Amino acid sequence: MNYNWNWSIFFDQSPEGTGTYADMLLSGLYWTIVTALCAWAIAFTLGSIIGVLRTLPSKTANAIGTTYVEIFRNVPLLVQMFLWYFVLPEVLPRGLGDSVKQMPDAPFYTAVVCLGFFTASRVAEQVRAGIQALPRGQRMAATAMGFTTAQTYRYVLLPNAYRIILPPMTSEFLNNLKNTSVALTIGLLELTGRARSMQEFSFQVFEAFTAATLLYVAINLVVVVCASLLERAVTIPGQR
């Protein structure tokens, strides 16, 4: 294969005129991290609520939680991204739809909402599994102490369930971080989008995507280390 390697390309000025190609990739990394964190805030909050609904004795609550999970978990993320970005503004009232289309940084907000709702369905299943994995005696003890259902979940079940599901939740956060790459299809210039732009401008495809890969690995390793420290900090004494 006749390919001219040029690792110094990262120090060349990009055609955008805002810095070097390295600056371009770091800008993409910034948007990847911000998108992932904002989406995770939605996913964790909404997923916890849905997970709790799936463990309540109410059939209505169970039905709501199950419907949400089955809809968002079984539709491909790319399809959901297109629905949020291209279809939703068209089905809204004309004035509201036009406002959504003209909103500054619309791809960013769309990606955050889409990833948040998609990941929430997966977080909900993990929260449900964590709660159901707890001994029944914990719920019964909370009832015997006079706790309401809300107090039982807040002070007894959820704190212990989160300790159990921390490792799979870490994996889910990493998936959420990597899923931000799908947002390039709606125009968000995150890390993969920036690598693609660099490749199109410079024709140095291997250098661009090698750098993007290394940045993904680096940020994922940071997340894994932080999660390991957190897991060690919240472990119940005597369990490890």
N, C-alpha and C positions, 0 to 999 in steps of 0.2 A: 504494500500500500504506500503510495507516494504522498505522505502527509508531512508538512513542515511544522514541527513543534516550535512553539514560541511562548515560553513561560513568562517572559518579560512583558507580555501583552497587558498584564494587570496594571502596569504602571503607565500605560499609554492613555492619552485623553480619550474619553468616550465621545461619540458624535453628539450626545445630548448637551455637551458643554457645561456639565455640572460637576466635573471631576474625572477621575480615572475609572477604568473598568473595575478596579478593586472597590472604589467608592460605590459604584453601581451595585455590586454584589452585596456590600454591607447595608446599603439602603434596602435591598430586597430582604436581607436577614432581619432588619428592623421590623418591616411590615409583617413578616412571617411570625415573629415573636409576639407582636402586638395583637395580631389577628387571633393567634392561638390562645393567648391569655384572656382576651375578651370573650371569645367563644367558650372557653372553659368555665368562665364565671357563670354564663348562662347554663351551660350543660350541667355543671355541678349542682346549681340551685334547683333548676327545673327537674333534673334527673332524680335528685333526692326526694322531691315532692311526689313525683310519679312513682318512685320506688316504694315510698310509704303508702301511697294509695293502694298499691298492689298487695300490701300485707294487712290492710285493715279488714275487719270482719264484714264491712258493708259490701254488698254485691254491686251496688252502683259505683262505688269508688274503685272496686276491682275492674269493672267494665271500662271505666274511663281510662285507667292506667293501662290496661291491656290494649285497648284501641289505639292509644297514642304510640305505645311501643311497637305494635305490629305495623302501623302505617309508616313510621319514620325509620324503623330498622330494616324494613324489607324493600324500600325504594332506593335504588342506587344513588349515591351522593351526587354524582354528576347530574342526574336527572333533577334532583331536588334543587341544585344550584341554578339550573336553567329555569325551573319553575319560579323560584323566588325572584330571579333577575329579569326574565323576559315576559313571564306570564302574569305574575301577580299585579304589576302596574296596569296591565290591560283589563283586568277584571274588576279593579277598584273603580269607584266613581271618577269621572274624567278629571276633575280638579285635583283630587288626591293622587290619582295615578300620574298626572303631569308633574306634581310636586315631587313624587318619589323618583321619577326619571331625571329630574333636574337637580336632585340633591347632590351637594358636593361629596366627593368620595363615595358615591353610591356603590361601587364594587366592594369597597371595604365593609360597609355596613351590611350589605347583602351577604357577604361571605361570613361575617360574624354571626348573623342570625341563623343562616343556613347550617353552619357547622355546629352552632350551639344547640339547635333543635335536634339535629341528627345525632350528635354525641350524647345528648340527654337521654335518648331512648336506650343507649347502651349502658350509660351510668345507672339508669333506673333498674335495669336487670341485675347489676352488681349490688346495688343497695338492697334490693329485694332478697337476693341470695344471702347477703351478709346478715340481714335481720332474721331470716328463717334459719340460719345456721346457729343462732344463739340458743342456749338451753332454754326450755320453756319456763324454767324456774325463775329466770330474770323478770319476765313479764308478770308472772304470778306474784313475785315478791313486791314489785312496784304496785300492783293492785292491792296487795295486803297493806301497804303503807299508805293507801288512800290517794295515790297519784291518779290524776285524770289521764285519759288516753294521750293527750298532747304532752303532758309531763312525762309519761312513761317513755315516749319516743325521744323527747328532748334530753332527758337526764339519764336514761338507762340504755335503751336499745340502740339509738343512733351512734352515741360515742363508742360503744363496743363494736358495733357493726363496721364503722369506719376503720377501726384498727384492723379488723379481719380483712377488709377488702382493699387496704392500701396498696399492696403489690399489683393487683389487677387494675386498680385505678391509675397507677403509674403508667402501666402499659397503655391504658386508654388515653391518657394525656399525651403520650408519645404519638399514638395514632392520630389524635386531634392535631398535633403539631405538623405531622407529615401530610395530613389531609388538606392543609392550607394550600398545597400545591394545586389542588383542583380549581382554586379561585382564579388561576391564570386564564381560565376559559371565559371568564366574564370581565377580564381586563385588569385584575388586581396585580400589580407588579411586585409580587412577593419574590422569594429567593429563586424558585424555579423559573418564574417569569423573567426575572432579571438575567439569569443564566441563559435563557433562550434568546433574550435580546442581545446579549453579548455575543452569542454564537452567530446571530444573524448579521450583526455589524462587522465582526472581525473574521468570521469563518473559522475561528479557533474553537471547534466544538468540544474537543476532548479537554482542553484547558478549562473552558467555562463550566462544564458539568462535573469535572473532577473537583474544582474549587467548591461548587455548590454541594457536592457530596460530602466533602470534608467539613463544611460548615454545618450541615445537618447532623453529622456524626458528633461533632464537638458539642452542639447545643443539647443533643440527646444524652450524651454522657454527663453533662452538667445536671440535667434533670434527674438522671438515675442516681447520681451521687447525693443530690439534695433529698430525694425520696428515701434513700437508704438511711440517711441521717435522721430524717423525720420519723421513719419507722422505728428506729432504735430509741428515739426520744419518747414516743408514745406507747411503747410496749409495756404491758402490764407486768410489774415485777413478779418474777417466778415463772413466767411463761417462756423465757428464753435463757 
